[in-house]
Amino acid sequence: MKKEEHNLEKKLKSWSSRHGKEYQTYIKTSAVGLEFGLAIAIGALLGYLVDKYFHFSPYGLIIGVIFGAAAGIKRLYTFAKSYVDKNKDHHGPNQ
């Protein structure tokens, strides 16, 4: 019985080490998606507040959304670049 438990423990550790990195990638990707949406929402909120304060409607909102989208795209780009650089050796074109 001890040998079966030991084999099961080894299998679980092996599965955990293989799939743990995949789940970390899923979580990081989800976080980047949320950050992208939040960047646009925060930009829109700030633009709306500028519109209310300066009576500048709708230009503050439009500019806020544009800046928020630019910030989200920048974050998406840096994530994609770091992912590609990190996995360059593992997923080469010859595989």
C-alpha positions, 0 to 999 in steps of 0.5 A: 500500500505504501508503494501505491501511495508513493506512486500516486504522490509522484504522479500528483507532483508531476501533474502539478509541476506541468500544469501549474505553469499553464494555470499561471499563464491563464491567470496572467492573461485574464489579469491583462484583460481586466487591466485593459478594460479598467484602463478604458473605464478609468480614462472614460471616468476621468474624461467625464469628470473633466467634462462636468468640471469644465463644461467641455462635453463630449471632448473630455470623455472622448479624449479620456477613452482614447488615453485609456485605450492607449494605456490598455494597448501599451499594457497588452503589448508589454505582456505579449512581448514578455510572454514571447521573450520568455517562451522563445526557447520553448516554441521555436519555429522549427518545432 
